[in-house]
Amino acid sequence: MPNNNNSNKLVVPEAKAALNQMKLEIANELGLQNYETTDKGNLTARQNGYVGGYMTKKLVEAGQRQLSGK
């Protein structure tokens, strides 16, 4: 039974669609086709972790660019 006590709440709920699109683009870049419809339980922890890790990396880079004025 899935745990519905997700503590990962969006600070800006309006960004949800953009984050989902980013997730799909990154998964595609990593060679994970049809990521949206793929049962994530059939992927390895490494594959799922790469998607989240690259999302975090790109978001941090974007924040740094914004803060630096570039």
Residue, then its C-alpha position, 0 to 999 in steps of 0.5 A: m500500500p502506498n504511503n500518502n504521507n509525502s513530505n515533499k510539498l511544492v513551495v510554488p504549486e504553480a510550478k508543478a507542470a514545469l517540474n514534470q516537463m523538466k523530469l520528462e526531458i531529463a529522463n529522455e536525455l538519460g535514455l529513459q523513453n516513455y518515462e511518464t508511462t513507465d512503472k517506476g518500480n520496474l526501474t533501478a534505484r540508480q535510474n530513478g536517482y539519476v532523474g532526480g539528481y539531474m533535476t536538482k543539479k539543473l535547478v541549482e545551476a539556474g538559481q546560481r545563474q539568477l543570483s549572479g545576474k547572468 
